[in-house]
Amino acid sequence: MSRLAFVGGTGPQGLGLALRFAQAGEAVVIGSRSASRADDAARRIRAAVPGAVADGFENLDAIGRSDRVVLALPAAALSGFLEIARSHLGGKLVIDVVVPLVQREGFFELAPLPGAPSAGELVQQAVPSARVVSAFKNVPAARLQDLHAALEGDVVFCSDDATARAEMAALVAKLAGLRAVDAGRLANARYLEAITALLLNLNHRFRAQTSIAIVGLP
Ligand SMILES: NC(=O)c1ccc[n+]([C@@H]2O[C@H](COP(=O)([O-])OP(=O)(O)OC[C@H]3O[C@@H](n4cnc5c(N)ncnc54)[C@H](OP(=O)(O)O)[C@@H]3O)[C@@H](O)[C@H]2O)c1
């Protein structure tokens, strides 16, 4: 199995996921626009997780070292990045965690990107040969980064590729405390993104770190 690469892996969400997956025994590659920032983040992972296999490279170099790539960029940077990375992402499992949000007067709102109803669908349109899964959009970075905090709740994910969904379920199963919920079609990504806006407004209201758990599943 190839390494798990994190584009934008120096940010809270990418680094948080990389820490958790490194802790779960996955070899990780941190991507950044700057090789030295990537290197610093990888060093941080190795310091936090004894025995972790973690290295840092520029984003495209990181992608080239893995068949499984987490896109953890700000939404505003996504389209531009896909322009330059399209040919590098083809054929790979691409895990999109991007949420296009804006905050107006303290209130979080979904701000869909031009050209697609969700970030996940935008990635799939830009790289048709990639196996795009939208996931981890409702899991807070602060909780992921705090390795002393237990994870809880559901990772609801979606993809139009059944094998990609199976791979995603297996990855989520490595993270103790989280349950994988396969939501089917990638078009559900727009609702996962909207839920994040709600969670952030709840966090603001209750000074909390919320995530989701679905009840009533068989
Ligand atoms: N934070 C959360 O709790 C959370 C939860 C769920 C989903 N998400 C989503 O996950 C994604 C990442 O979140 P985050 O909080 O980690 O984001 P972030 O800190 O804003 O950005 C992540 C990384 O992206 C790189 N980056 C920033 N601007 C860029 C640009 N213009 N072009 C290319 N790369 C750029 C930076 O790395 P370098 O400077 O090293 O290149 C940065 O460290 C976002 O879409 C967010 O909505 C976040």
The ligand as a Tripos MOL2 file, in Angstrom:
@<TRIPOS>MOLECULE
LIG
   48    52     1     0     0
SMALL
NO_CHARGES

@<TRIPOS>ATOM
      1 N1        -10.0270   23.3600   10.1590 N.am      1 LIG1
      2 C1        -11.0620   22.5200   10.3230 C.2       1 LIG1
      3 O1        -11.5190   22.2310   11.4580 O.2       1 LIG1
      4 C2        -11.7020   21.8630    9.1360 C.ar      1 LIG1
      5 C3        -12.6840   20.8690    9.3180 C.ar      1 LIG1
      6 C4        -13.2430   20.2630    8.1970 C.ar      1 LIG1
      7 C5        -12.8280   20.6510    6.9250 C.ar      1 LIG1
      8 N2        -11.8870   21.6340    6.7850 N.ar      1 LIG1
      9 C6        -11.4880   22.0400    5.4390 C.3       1 LIG1
     10 O2        -10.2050   21.5140    5.1940 O.3       1 LIG1
     11 C7         -9.4550   22.4060    4.3620 C.3       1 LIG1
     12 C8         -8.1650   22.7190    5.0700 C.3       1 LIG1
     13 O3         -8.4640   23.3600    6.2880 O.3       1 LIG1
     14 P1         -7.3470   24.1140    7.1320 P.3       1 LIG1
     15 O4         -8.0330   24.7480    8.2830 O.co2     1 LIG1
     16 O5         -6.2260   23.1780    7.3970 O.co2     1 LIG1
     17 O6         -6.9220   25.2120    6.0370 O.3       1 LIG1
     18 P2         -5.7590   26.2860    5.9580 P.3       1 LIG1
     19 O7         -4.9280   26.2340    7.1720 O.co2     1 LIG1
     20 O8         -6.3760   27.5670    5.5780 O.co2     1 LIG1
     21 O9         -4.9120   25.7800    4.6980 O.3       1 LIG1
     22 C9         -4.2600   24.5380    4.6730 C.3       1 LIG1
     23 C10        -2.9320   24.7030    3.9550 C.3       1 LIG1
     24 O10        -3.1700   25.0650    2.6010 O.3       1 LIG1
     25 C11        -2.0440   25.7810    2.1050 C.3       1 LIG1
     26 N3         -2.5140   26.9600    1.3720 N.ar      1 LIG1
     27 C12        -3.0400   28.0900    1.8960 C.ar      1 LIG1
     28 N4         -3.3590   28.9590    0.9160 N.ar      1 LIG1
     29 C13        -3.0040   28.3500   -0.2490 C.ar      1 LIG1
     30 C14        -3.0630   28.7470   -1.6100 C.ar      1 LIG1
     31 N5         -3.5530   29.9400   -1.9780 N.pl3     1 LIG1
     32 N6         -2.6140   27.8670   -2.5510 N.ar      1 LIG1
     33 C15        -2.1130   26.6590   -2.1910 C.ar      1 LIG1
     34 N7         -2.0230   26.2430   -0.9050 N.ar      1 LIG1
     35 C16        -2.4640   27.0770    0.0410 C.ar      1 LIG1
     36 C17        -1.2030   26.1810    3.3040 C.3       1 LIG1
     37 O11        -0.0470   25.3650    3.2900 O.3       1 LIG1
     38 P3          1.3850   25.9040    2.7600 P.3       1 LIG1
     39 O12         1.4280   27.3760    3.0540 O.co2     1 LIG1
     40 O13         2.3340   25.1180    3.5980 O.co2     1 LIG1
     41 O14         1.4100   25.5730    1.3090 O.co2     1 LIG1
     42 C18        -2.0490   25.8230    4.4990 C.3       1 LIG1
     43 O15        -1.2940   25.3830    5.6030 O.3       1 LIG1
     44 C19       -10.3370   23.6470    4.1510 C.3       1 LIG1
     45 O16       -10.9790   23.5640    2.9100 O.3       1 LIG1
     46 C20       -11.3510   23.5430    5.2800 C.3       1 LIG1
     47 O17       -12.5950   24.1310    4.9500 O.3       1 LIG1
     48 C21       -11.2970   22.2280    7.8540 C.ar      1 LIG1
@<TRIPOS>BOND
     1     1     2 1
     2     2     3 2
     3     2     4 1
     4     4     5 ar
     5     4    48 ar
     6     5     6 ar
     7     6     7 ar
     8     7     8 ar
     9     8     9 1
    10     8    48 ar
    11     9    10 1
    12     9    46 1
    13    10    11 1
    14    11    12 1
    15    11    44 1
    16    12    13 1
    17    13    14 1
    18    14    15 2
    19    14    16 1
    20    14    17 1
    21    17    18 1
    22    18    19 2
    23    18    20 1
    24    18    21 1
    25    21    22 1
    26    22    23 1
    27    23    24 1
    28    23    42 1
    29    24    25 1
    30    25    26 1
    31    25    36 1
    32    26    27 ar
    33    26    35 ar
    34    27    28 ar
    35    28    29 ar
    36    29    30 ar
    37    29    35 ar
    38    30    31 1
    39    30    32 ar
    40    32    33 ar
    41    33    34 ar
    42    34    35 ar
    43    36    37 1
    44    36    42 1
    45    37    38 1
    46    38    39 2
    47    38    40 1
    48    38    41 1
    49    42    43 1
    50    44    45 1
    51    44    46 1
    52    46    47 1
@<TRIPOS>SUBSTRUCTURE
     1 LIG1         1 GROUP 0 **** ****
